[in-house]
Amino acid sequence: MKEKLVIIGANEFQNQLILKAQSLGYEVHAFAWKADAIGERTADYFYPISITEKEQILEKCKEIKPVGICSIGSDLATITVNYVAENLGLACNPTANTLQCTNKYEMRKKLKQNNIKTPMFIKVSDDKTTWNIDEMKFPIIVKPTDRSGSRGITKLYNIEGLEEAVCNSIKDSFEKRAIIEEYIEGDEYSCECISYKGKHHFLAFTKKYTTGSPNFIETGHCEPSDIKEEYQERIKNNIFEALTALNIQNGASHTEFKVDENGNFEIIEIGARMGGDCIGSDLVQISTGYDFMKMVIDVACGKTPDFTKTTEPTKAYIKFIFTEQDIKEMNEYKEKHPKNIYRISEMELENLGKTTDSSTRIGYYIYTPEREN
């Protein structure tokens, strides 16, 4: 009889985890709001229950009796993963610490308490008396306390536009709060790690590309990154300190940070989950040879992660589609370098000209330029 694995979520990104688990011999039970997502069709069993309904999912999981529960790339799913796994006595991160890994304000507060460098920040509501930014230096960033995917983010160079920015962030926030913080200078990267029983293991640095100010929607990623070698060990050590401060004990983590031209490093935010946008599900495997998704499944099932390289590492890029011109460029690249194409997603053509955040991008393609000259 196959062991049963529960996966929280069923979208395009979660589907890669579903397929990986099935390839490892697990019977996959997926939970998500019914939306005709691809994971609804690929999972062995699909339950049309919203990923936020953690109590309902727990009751169903008591019947399923899984050996592990996991998800990738979603802060919202992480809350349910930890809640259900902890109640079933399965491997996870403590639910008592979930908030500080899914709420940007609580995360910043915890890092500051542990003397980890962080920009000046405040939490605000729709009550303007909370908007005390007199001591902050411009530019500043306004964003929801508890959302990801570039939703509700605005960069401001002066006080003009503050009310609109705060209102937009609060509208996108689940708890109807925003965080205002000083802008961090430098190029943007992320660090992908796996932790097991409190010990952290570095896997990869990712270079991140965005639309820039004011909304910073991510346009692509690249692994390995271009971070100078002399900076890397110091950055890894600082990130490990931050993971420990947030009590991240088991599973993947995704730390977004910036490094300026002088090597100054500062954390933007940390998620106790894989990086979305196929960073964890694909780019790490391609660029390092490590089977990151298998590691996530192993840890969720209480097993030591396996650091055997299963593929030959090569440079990997993901590029997101926003416009018809992007589609044209993708097709031209595919025609010229067919062996370099790793995967092309389904295209949401109804989003042409309507991209406001990561969730409304048209699609993506992953390519490996070193495979073919």
Secondary structure, 3 states (H helix, E strand, C coil): CCCEEEEECCCHHHHHHHHHHHHCCCEEEEECCCCCCHHHHHCCEEECCCCCCHHHHHHHHHHHCCCEEECCCCHHHHHHHHHHHHHHCCCCCCHHHCHHHHCHHHHHHHHHHCCCCCCCEEEECCCHHHCCCCCCCCCEEEEECCCCCCCCCEEECCCCCHHHHHHHHHHHCCCCCEEEEECCCCEEEEEEEEEECCEEEEEEEEEEEECCCCCCCEEEEEECCCCCHHHHHHHHHHHHHHHHHCCCCCEEEEEEEEECCCCCEEEEEEECCCCCCCHHHHHHHHHHCECHHHHHHHHHCCCCCCCCECCCCCCEEEEEECCHHHHHHHHHHHHHCHHHEEEECCCCHHHCCCCCCHHHCCEEEEECHHHCC
